[in-house]
């Protein structure tokens, strides 16, 4: 009998038994259950199990935070429960039965952008390194690292090979992700994306300065279609990917299997490419421009501080609902329009604030060894960008640390937006996030980071002395 046998049995009993489990899987730190009847799960007793660091319900899934031991514990649990291993996609599909329409739409959006995040993080770091190489080394003289050394000039040029692949060719990744999510042919999704950014087309960044006669066209005799690329465009790629996927999936149903391999790809891809360059692309471009203008206008207006304060305060609660996934699309659109995003720095600051509230809990209970087993790993992972153990295992469980973090995030967000801080891209949502900030704004972002660390820490300690909500782990006199 392993050390996980007893807690696995307790979890199985308190979750309602095997018959109450519709699907179960796990991620890096959590077990994800889709329950037949969520009301049968006794949350209080589950959280009393020593290995469990917290629970929460999100996107139709009941999630149990275990930590780094989750993989081994999961294997023991599945064996004891007599349930089969379930893929994350299967679990998500089962969970959607418990969601309303808005929740399902947000879940779909998350499924599209989540696979792209590693590439965007790398791209943001590369842009940051390239920007550092372009800063003047000597005051009063134009002498950058690129200009002072042929080696660094070569590095600067080489890194753009990767940066261009990530950002200019982003539509390829998006159409692939949409096809993958919808269950369409992924290779055709990639081909569709390439048709949006092909070198045959006029680069999207050159459209504004081009004269009407300089734009190449496809001339069909009775009509001409402008050959314009959609480099870095998000919404045109999403619309094209959705149309292609719907066409292919439905054509499979009506075209006989004997000839489907020939006609389904042709009849789904060719019309989609045509409509992408005549209807979907122009419409998507306008929608994306409108969204970026509204967000940037709100951030830079006379009431920008209010927008920042509101966003900084409510972002953590948005994470609970899953609505925060919408910010990925907005960030990408801002990056395309503004060569950076002022939105993502506020997200990183919110994550840091949550970690700082946990740091205060560690200080309050510094003599409690049992508490440190939960809070220390949670704080470390939160500062490195993984917030769930901190938010759901500590801050939400006791209430007042979560509120303290929200207030600290709000103040830090106002400083960030008020100083015009911009990030190159989506990055690591914690302390390493400063590497994704444009060099010109790193100092002010560092100031905002200090605020996001200090205010939640102080407020959490103050709230605990005021008996403001539950006092974690130990009773106070």
N, C-alpha and C positions, 0 to 999 in steps of 0.2 A: 504493500500500500504506500503510495507516494504522499508527500506532504500536501498535495493538492486534492487528495481524495475527499477529505472531510469538508473543506470549503466548497468543493464542487457539488457535493451532495446537498449541502445547506442551500446553495444557490438554486439548485434544481427544485428543491422542495418549496422555497419561498417564491419562486417565479411561477409556480402553478403546475409543476410537473411536466413531463414530456409531452403530454397531450395538449398543453397550452402553448407549445412552441411550433409556430408555422415555419420559421426559418431562423438560422443562426449563423453568423460569421464573425470575423474579427478584423480589426485594423492594427495599427502600431501599438495602441494602448488600451483599446476598448473591445468588449464583446458587444455585438449588435444583434438584438433579438427582434423578430417580428412575431408578436404574440397574438394568439387567437382572441384572447380576452385580456387586454392590458390591465383591467381592474383586479385581476387575480394576483398580480405581482405585488408583494408586500414590500414596498420601498424601504420602510424603516428597518425591517429585519434584514433585508438584503444589504443595506449600508452598514449594518452591524457586523457583517462578516469581515474578519480581519484583512483579507486580501483585497477587499473591495474599497476603492478610494472615492466612490461617488456614483451616482446614477443620474440620468436625465433622459428625456424623450425628445427626439428630433427627427424630422422627416419621416414620421410614421414608424420609427424604430425605437425600442427601449434599449438604451445603451448603458452598459455597466463598465465603469473605469477600473481597470486592473493594474495597468502600468506595463513595465517592460517584460513582465512574466506572462503576458496575456497569451502568447502562442502556446506555451507548455500547458498552462491552465486550461486553455480552450480544448486542447486535445484530450485532456483528462475528462473535461465536462462532456464533450460529445460522446466519448466512449461510455460514460456512466449514464447519460441521458438516453442513449440508444437512438440518437437522431443522426441523420447523414450530414456530411460536410456540405456547406452551401457556399456558392461563390458570392462575392459582393454584389454583382449585377443581379443575381437571382434574389438576393435579400432585398435589394432596392426595389425590384419589380413587385415583390410581395408586399413591401411596406407601402407602396403607392396606393394600395387598397384602403389604407387608413388615412389618406390625405384628401384635402379638398382641392378644388381646381387650381387655386393660386399656389398652394404648396407643391402640387405636381409640376407646375410650370417652372417654379424656382428650382426644383430638383433636376429637371431636364437641363436648365441653364447651367447648373453646377456640374452636371455630367459632361457638358460640352467643354467647359473651361478648365476643369480640374486637371485633365491630362496635359494641358498646355503650360501649367504653372512652372514646372522645372525649367523649361526652355526660357520662359519669360524672366525667371530669376537669374539665370545665366546671362541672358541678354542685358539685363539691368546692370549687373556687375561689370560686364564688358564695356558698356557705355560709360560707366563711372570711371573705369581705368583709362579709357581713351580721353575723357574730359580732363582727368588729372594731368595727362601728358600735354595738354594744350594750355595749361596755366603758365603765366609768365614767371620765370625763375628769378629775374632781377628787376627790382622796382625801377620804373622809368624806362626800361628797355624791353623790347619785344624779343624775348629769348625763352622759348618754351622747351620742354624736354625733347619734343619732336625735332625742334630746330637745332638743338645743341648736340644731338647724337644721332648718327645714322642707324645705330642699333635700335634705339627707341622709335625712330621714324618707321623702321621696318616692323616693329611690334605693333605700332599704331595702325599701320596699313593691314597687317595680317589679321588683327582682331576684328576689323570691320567685315572680313569674310564671314565670320560667325554672326556678328551683329546684324548684317544685312539678311542673312539666311533666316534669322529669327523674326525680325520685325518687318522687313519689306515683303517677305514671303509668308507672313502670318496667315493669310487666307487659305493657304494650302493646309496648314494645321487645323484651321477651323472647319473646313469642309470635310477633312478626314474625320475629325471628332464628331461632327454631326452625323456622317454616314455610319460611323461606329456605334453611336448612340441609338440611331434609328433602326439599325439592323440591315443597312444597305451595304453594297460592295465597297469596302474601304479603299481598294486601289482605284476605283472609279471616282471616289470622293477626292482622292489625291489628284487625279487627272483634272477633275473639275477645278480644283484650287489653282493648279498650274495655268489653266486657261484664263484665270483672272489676273495673273501676274506675269504672263509670258513676255519675254524680251521683244516680241513682235509688236507689243502694244506700247503706246505712249505712256511713260511712267506717270503715275498719279501725281507725283510731286512736281511734274513739269506742265501739268494742265493749266494752272493759273497763269503762267507766263507765255503760253502758246497762242499764236494767232489762229483764227479759224482755218486758214489755209494750210497751217502747219500740222494739223491733226490728221493722221492717216485714217483712211476709211476702207471698209469693205464695200465695194460697189457692185450691187446686184442689178444694175440697170434701172430698175423702177424705184429703188430705194438705196440709200447709203447709210451705213452704220459706223459711227466713230469707233476707232480702235483705241480705247482708253483703258489703261490698267487700273487695278484696285489694290495697289500695294498698301499694306498696313490697314486696310479697311476691314472693319469687323462685321457690321450689319449686312452689307452686300454678300459677304461670304456665308453668313448664317442663313440668309434667305435663299441663296442658291443651293446650299447644302440641304435645306429642308425640302425644296421643290424636287431636287434630284431624288432624294430618299423616298418621298411620297410616290413619285412616278415609278421608280423601280419596284418598290414593294407591291404596288397595285398592279403593275404590268405582269409581275410574276404570277399573280392570281388568275389572270385571264389568258395568258399566252401558254400554249401547250409546252410541256417539258421538253419535247423533242426538238423544238426550235427556240426555246427560251434563251439559250446561251448566245444565240446570234442576235435576236431581235430585242431582248430586254435591255442589254447595255446600250445598244444604238438608239432605241426609242426613248430612253430615259436621259442619256447624257447629251445628245445633240440638241434637243429642244431646250434643255436646261441652260446650256452654254449660250444659245441664241437669246433666250429670255433674260439671262443674267446680264448681257451686254446691252439690251434694249429697254428693259423694264426694271428688273430687280436691282441692278447695279445703281442706276441713277436715283431710284427711290431710296434705296438703302443709304446711299451717300448723303442725301438730304436729311434723312432721319438722324444719321450719326452726327452730322454737322449741327443739327438743332439741339441734340442732347448735350454735346460738348459745349455749345454756346450757352445753354441754360445753366449748366453746372459751373462753368468757368465764370459766367456773368454773376452768378450768385456768390461765388467765392471772392470776387474782386470788387463787388459793389460796396456801397456805403454800409450795407448790412452784412458784409462778408463775415464779420466777427460772430454775428448771430447764427449764420449758417454753420460756421465752424464749431461753435459752442454746441449747437443742437446735434450735429453729426458726431462730435466727440463724445457727447453724453449718451447717445442712444446706440452707438455702434455695437457695444457689447450685448445689449438686449437683442439687437438684430441677429447676432450670431446664434442666440438661443432659438430663434424662429427659422433660421436658415436663409433669411432675406439678404444677408450680407453677400451672398454669391452674386447678386446683381452688380455689385461694385466692380467686379472683374471686367465686365463688359464696358462699364463707364470709364474705368482706368485706361483700358486699351484704346478707347475712342479719344480720350484726352491726350494720350501719348501720340496718337497720329496727328491730332490737330495742333498740339502745342509743343511737341518735342519733349514732353514730360507730363507728369501728373501731380497736381497738388493734393489729390484725394488720398492716395496711398500712404503718404507720410502720417496722416491722421490715424490710419488703421494700425500702422506699426506702433504709434504712441499709445493707442488703446490697449494693445497687447502688452506693452511694457508696463502700463499702469496696473493691469490685472496681476502681473508677476510681482509688482511692488507691494500690492495688498497682501499677497501670500508671504512675502518677505517679512511683513509686519507680524503676521501670525506666527512665523518662526521665532521672531523676537519675543513676542508675548509669552510663548510657551517654550522658551529656550531650554528649560530643564526637563521637558517632557519628551523622552526618547520615542515613545510610541507615535506621538504627533509628528516628529521629524521624519519618520519613515514615509509619511504621506506628503507633508508640505515641502520638504527640501527638493525631492525630484520634481514636484509640481512647479515650484518656482524656477528651477533651472530650465525645464522644458518650455515654460512660458517665455522666459527671456530669450530663448532660442527660436521662438515663433510658434510653438505648439501650445495652445491656450487651454484645451479642454480639461486636462487634469487640474489646472489651477482654478478655472472658472467653475466647473461642475463639482469637482472634488472638495474644494475649500470655500471659495468666495460666495457662490450661490447657496451653498449649504448653510452658511451662517449669516448671510444677508448683508451685514454692515460692511464687510470687506469689499463686496461687489459694488455697493454704493460709493464707497471711498474711491475705488478705482474709476468709476464713471465720472466722478467730480474731477479727479486728477487728469483723466483723459480729456475732459472738456477744456480745462485751462490750458493744457499742452497744445490742443488743437487750435485754440485761438492764437497762441503764440506762433505756431507753425504757419497758419494761413495769413496772419497779420504781417509776418516777415517774408511772405512770398515764397516759402520753401517749396521746391519742386523735386520730385523723384524722377530718375531716368525711366524707371519701369517698376512693375510689381517686384518685390524682393522678399527677403526673409523678414517675417513680421515680428521682429523683436530687436534686441540690441544690435545684432549684425545688420539690421536694416539701414544703418547709416551708410553702408557701402553702396547702397543704391541711390543715395541722394546726390544731386548734382553738386559738384565741389563748391560752387559759389554759395550754396546754402547749408553746407555741412555744419558751420559754427552755430547758426541759429537752430538747426535741428538738434544739435547737441544740447543747447540750452533747453529746448522743449523736452528732450529726453530726461534731463535732470529734473525738470518739473514733474514729468510723468512718474519718476521714481520717488521723489521726496513727498509730494502732496498725498498720494494714496497711502504711503507708509505712515505719515503723521496722523492722517485722518483715521486710519484703521486703529491705531493705538489710542487716539482720543475717544473714538466711538466705543472701544472696548471698556475704557475706564468709566464711561457714562452708562454702561450696561445697555448700550443701544443695540437691541436684538440679542441673539444667542451669543454667549461667550464660548468660544470653541474649546473643547477638550478638557477643560477644567473649570470647576466652580470658583467664583471669587467671593471673598468675604465682604 
